[in-house]
């Protein structure tokens, strides 16, 4: 496409990572984002980059795991490049993630996840109770063991999104705060979007990256909201060393003494008000895992909407029965932050060069279309 104009609808981590990659490849890019009317899941996420803990039993389990591992590897270059270009830290930490069992049943469940990871060649290590507490001394004496995923990592999603906005604008990108309501076509091809104001933004290609708010621009892909709630504690007095995941809560230490604890799941719930009972249950689960947290003050609690799909895998590429020039980047569920760099890389090649379509074949929109 050369110097094409690509319009991206959606300013979360998926849309903005793609926008940054496209501008770097020479495209002119406009991002259209509805703001508070359709808040990105990015700002509500914990930022774990953890293929080892996102097991799927669906038909795309192996393809999704491979895609996740590829994207995790890409983060090793993506993170320092983003920090350098943005001139700000995104709290990228590649010091691994612990999975901890607090009961015999949880221990058996973790062992069931550990074995296939070893078979796949993942860098994971089973730890005794003593070994796991040596890596995170604040963990409860109830811990029966668990495993350490050496390659898993984390970032601060809010910082990532702020950095992506900065580098995109500095690269000459256009960010339009508005709601897109329909697809604009010309001679049957996608050539832009019409905004709620009635204005039409014209371009050569359109990417829908609207997260859980996917029913937009005359499209209705099978994406649905999965509400997730979380909270943050002030861990200044009891600093956590690394990310710990238990069956009922994960604990993610962030820069500045902030500990993120998540997360609930409520499929098809599109409300953004956190449930007091569910958030309190998260807090109790975190304190059960690390009793010292009972003395920590709560900083905030929130809710966000993950974009779920029927098979738990993203929807990437061109819908078969759609105008030329229309692309989807949807349905990343709990892993939008993890999958952002690889999604951006693959879709940039597809949009600008028509390449790598086969690499996205497993996640094609066509798998949900009638045969």
C-alpha positions in Angstrom: 0.0 0.0 0.0 3.0 2.3 0.3 2.0 5.7 1.8 -1.5 4.5 2.6 -3.8 6.1 5.2 -5.0 3.5 7.7 -7.8 4.3 10.1 -7.9 2.5 13.4 -11.1 2.5 15.4 -10.1 2.0 19.1 -7.3 3.5 21.2 -6.5 0.7 23.6 -3.2 -1.2 23.7 -4.0 -3.2 20.6 -5.1 -0.2 18.5 -2.2 2.0 19.7 0.5 -0.7 19.3 -0.7 -1.3 15.7 -0.8 2.5 15.1 2.8 2.9 16.3 4.0 0.0 14.2 2.2 1.2 11.1 3.6 4.7 11.4 7.0 3.1 11.7 6.4 1.3 8.5 5.6 4.5 6.6 1.8 4.6 6.8 -0.3 7.6 7.7 -2.5 6.6 10.6 -5.5 8.1 12.3 -6.8 6.6 15.5 -10.5 7.2 16.4 -11.3 6.6 20.0 -14.6 7.1 21.9 -12.8 7.8 25.2 -14.9 7.4 28.4 -17.8 6.3 26.3 -16.0 3.0 25.5 -13.0 2.8 27.9 -10.2 0.5 26.9 -9.6 -2.7 28.9 -6.0 -1.7 28.9 -6.3 0.7 31.8 -8.1 -1.9 33.9 -5.6 -4.7 33.3 -2.8 -5.9 35.6 -0.2 -6.2 32.8 1.0 -9.7 33.2 2.8 -11.2 30.2 2.2 -14.7 31.2 1.7 -17.5 28.6 2.5 -20.0 31.3 -0.7 -19.1 33.2 -3.2 -18.7 30.4 -4.0 -22.3 29.6 -6.8 -22.9 27.0 -8.4 -26.2 26.3 -10.2 -25.1 23.2 -9.4 -26.0 19.6 -7.0 -23.1 19.2 -5.1 -23.9 22.4 -1.8 -24.7 20.8 -2.0 -21.9 18.2 -2.8 -19.3 21.0 0.0 -20.6 23.2 2.5 -20.3 20.3 1.2 -16.8 19.5 1.5 -15.8 23.1 5.1 -17.1 23.4 6.0 -15.2 20.2 4.5 -12.0 21.5 6.2 -12.4 24.9 9.6 -12.7 23.1 8.8 -9.6 21.1 8.2 -7.6 24.3 11.9 -7.9 25.0 12.6 -5.5 22.2 9.3 -3.7 22.2 9.5 -2.5 25.8 13.0 -0.8 25.7 12.2 0.7 22.3 8.9 2.2 23.6 10.6 3.5 26.7 13.4 5.0 24.6 11.1 6.7 22.1 8.6 7.9 24.7 11.2 9.0 27.2 9.3 7.3 30.0 9.3 4.1 32.0 6.6 1.5 31.5 7.7 -0.7 34.5 8.6 -3.7 32.3 9.9 -6.5 34.5 11.1 -9.8 33.0 11.9 -11.5 36.4 9.4 -14.3 36.1 6.0 -15.2 37.7 5.3 -17.5 40.6 2.2 -19.8 40.7 1.5 -20.8 44.3 -0.8 -23.5 45.7 -2.5 -23.0 49.1 -4.2 -26.4 49.3 -3.8 -29.9 48.2 -6.4 -29.5 45.5 -4.7 -26.3 44.2 -1.3 -28.1 44.2 -2.7 -30.9 42.0 -4.3 -28.3 39.7 -1.0 -26.5 39.3 0.9 -29.8 38.7 -1.7 -30.5 36.0 -0.7 -27.2 34.3 3.0 -27.6 34.9 3.4 -30.9 33.1 2.2 -29.8 29.6 4.3 -26.6 29.9 7.4 -28.7 30.5 6.4 -30.9 27.5 6.1 -27.7 25.3 9.7 -26.8 26.3 8.7 -23.9 28.6 11.2 -22.6 31.1 9.3 -23.6 34.2 10.5 -25.0 37.5 8.6 -26.8 40.2 9.3 -25.5 43.7 8.9 -26.9 47.2 7.1 -24.8 49.9 10.5 -23.7 51.1 11.8 -22.8 47.7 8.7 -20.8 46.7 8.8 -18.8 50.0 12.5 -18.1 49.4 11.5 -16.4 46.2 8.6 -14.5 47.9 9.1 -14.4 51.6 5.7 -12.7 52.2 3.8 -15.8 51.2 1.8 -17.7 53.8 3.1 -20.7 55.6 0.1 -22.5 54.1 1.8 -22.6 50.6 2.3 -26.2 49.6 4.5 -25.4 46.6 4.1 -24.3 43.0 6.1 -23.4 40.0 8.2 -20.5 38.7 7.8 -19.4 35.1 11.2 -17.9 34.4 10.4 -16.2 31.1 7.0 -14.6 32.0 7.0 -10.9 32.7 4.9 -7.9 33.4 4.4 -4.2 32.6 2.2 -1.4 33.9 -0.6 -1.1 31.2 -1.5 2.4 32.1 2.1 3.5 31.5 2.3 1.5 28.3 -0.8 3.2 26.9 0.4 6.6 27.8 3.8 5.9 26.2 2.1 4.6 23.0 0.0 7.8 22.8 3.2 9.9 23.1 5.2 8.0 20.5 2.3 7.8 18.0 1.6 11.6 18.2 5.3 12.4 17.9 5.5 10.2 14.8 2.9 12.3 13.2 -0.2 10.2 13.9 -3.6 11.7 14.3 -5.7 10.9 17.4 -9.4 11.8 17.0 -11.6 11.8 20.1 -14.9 10.7 18.7 -17.3 7.8 18.2 -17.3 6.0 14.9 -20.8 4.8 14.0 -20.6 3.3 10.5 -18.2 2.1 7.9 -17.8 4.3 4.8 -17.4 2.4 1.5 -16.6 3.4 -2.0 -17.1 1.0 -4.9 -17.7 -1.7 -2.4 -14.4 -1.2 -0.6 -13.8 0.1 3.0 -12.7 3.7 2.6 -13.2 5.2 6.0 -15.7 5.7 8.9 -18.5 8.0 9.6 -18.5 9.6 13.1 -21.4 10.3 15.4 -21.2 14.0 14.3 -21.8 13.0 10.7 -18.3 13.7 9.6 -16.6 11.0 7.4 -12.9 10.3 7.9 -11.6 8.8 4.6 -8.7 6.4 4.3 -7.4 3.4 2.4 -8.0 0.8 5.1 -10.0 0.5 8.3 -9.1 -1.6 11.4 -11.7 -2.3 14.0 -9.9 -2.6 17.4 -12.6 -1.6 19.8 -12.2 -4.3 22.4 -15.4 -5.4 24.1 -17.3 -2.6 22.2 -17.0 -4.6 19.0 -20.5 -4.1 17.6 -19.7 -1.0 15.7 -19.4 0.2 12.1 -22.3 -2.1 10.9 -20.4 -5.1 12.2 -21.4 -7.6 14.8 -18.5 -10.0 15.4 -18.9 -12.6 18.2 -17.2 -10.5 20.8 -18.8 -10.1 24.2 -17.9 -8.2 27.4 -16.3 -10.1 30.4 -16.3 -7.8 33.4 -13.3 -8.0 35.6 -12.7 -6.2 38.9 -9.5 -5.5 40.7 -8.0 -3.3 43.5 -4.7 -1.8 44.4 -3.0 -1.7 47.8 -0.2 0.5 49.1 2.6 -2.1 49.7 5.2 0.5 50.7 5.6 -1.1 54.1 5.5 -4.7 52.9 7.0 -4.7 49.4 6.4 -7.7 47.2 9.3 -9.0 45.1 7.5 -10.4 42.1 4.1 -11.4 40.6 2.4 -14.3 42.4 -0.7 -16.1 41.1 -2.9 -18.2 43.3 -6.2 -19.9 42.4 -8.3 -17.0 43.7 -6.2 -13.9 43.2 -3.1 -12.7 41.5 -0.7 -10.1 43.1 1.2 -7.8 40.9 3.7 -5.3 42.3 4.1 -2.1 40.4 6.5 0.8 40.7 5.8 3.4 43.4 4.7 0.9 46.0 1.4 -0.1 44.3 0.2 -3.7 44.5 -2.5 -4.7 42.0 -4.8 -7.6 43.0 -7.2 -9.2 40.6 -9.4 -10.3 39.1 -13.0 -11.4 38.9 -14.8 -12.6 35.8 -18.4 -12.0 34.9 -19.2 -12.9 31.3 -21.8 -10.7 29.5 -21.7 -8.1 32.3 -21.1 -4.7 30.7 -21.3 -2.6 33.8 -18.3 -0.7 35.0 -19.1 -0.4 38.7 -17.0 -2.7 40.8 -19.0 -5.1 43.0 -18.1 -4.6 46.7 -18.6 -8.2 47.6 -16.4 -9.5 44.7 -13.6 -7.0 45.4 -13.6 -7.8 49.1 -13.3 -11.5 48.2 -10.3 -10.7 46.1 -8.7 -8.8 49.0 -9.4 -11.7 51.4 -7.8 -14.2 48.9 -4.7 -11.9 48.6 -4.4 -11.7 52.4 -4.8 -15.5 52.7 -1.8 -15.8 50.3 0.2 -13.1 52.1 -1.1 -12.3 55.6 1.2 -9.2 55.9 -1.1 -7.4 53.3 -3.8 -7.0 56.0 -2.0 -3.9 57.2 -1.9 -2.3 53.7 -4.2 0.6 52.9 -6.4 0.3 49.8 -5.6 2.8 47.1 -8.3 2.2 44.6 -10.7 -0.4 43.1 -12.1 -0.6 39.6 -13.8 -2.6 36.9 -13.0 -3.1 33.2 -14.4 -5.1 30.3 -12.4 -7.8 28.6 -13.3 -8.7 25.0 -14.3 -12.3 25.1 -15.0 -14.7 22.1 -16.7 -18.0 21.9 -13.4 -20.0 21.8 -11.3 -17.6 23.9 -9.0 -16.7 21.0 -8.6 -13.3 19.2 -10.2 -12.4 15.9 -7.6 -11.1 13.5 -7.5 -10.3 9.9 -10.1 -9.8 7.1 -13.7 -11.0 7.4 -14.4 -13.2 4.4 -17.7 -11.5 3.6 -16.7 -7.9 4.0 -15.5 -4.9 2.0 -11.9 -4.9 0.8 -9.7 -2.9 3.1 -11.5 -3.8 6.3 -9.5 -5.6 9.1 -10.4 -6.8 12.6 -8.1 -6.8 15.7 -10.6 -8.0 18.3 -11.2 -10.5 21.1 -7.9 -10.6 23.0 -9.8 -11.4 26.2 -7.4 -11.3 29.2 -4.3 -11.0 27.0 -4.5 -7.8 25.1 -1.3 -6.4 26.7 0.6 -9.6 26.2 -0.5 -10.1 22.5 -0.2 -6.4 21.4 3.3 -6.5 19.9 2.8 -9.7 17.9 -0.7 -8.6 16.8 0.8 -5.3 15.6 3.6 -7.0 13.7 1.4 -9.5 11.9 -1.4 -7.1 11.0 1.0 -4.4 9.8 2.4 -7.0 7.3 -1.1 -8.1 6.3 -2.4 -4.5 5.9 0.5 -3.0 4.1 2.0 -5.9 2.2 -0.7 -8.5 2.1 1.8 -10.8 3.9 1.5 -13.2 6.8 -2.1 -13.9 6.3 -1.3 -17.6 6.9 0.2 -16.7 10.3 -3.1 -15.3 11.4 -5.1 -18.1 9.8 -5.9 -19.8 13.1 -7.5 -16.5 14.4 -9.3 -15.6 11.2 -12.8 -14.1 11.5 -13.9 -16.7 9.0 -14.0 -19.4 11.7 -17.2 -17.9 13.0 -18.8 -17.5 9.6 -21.3 -20.0 8.1 -19.7 -22.7 5.9 
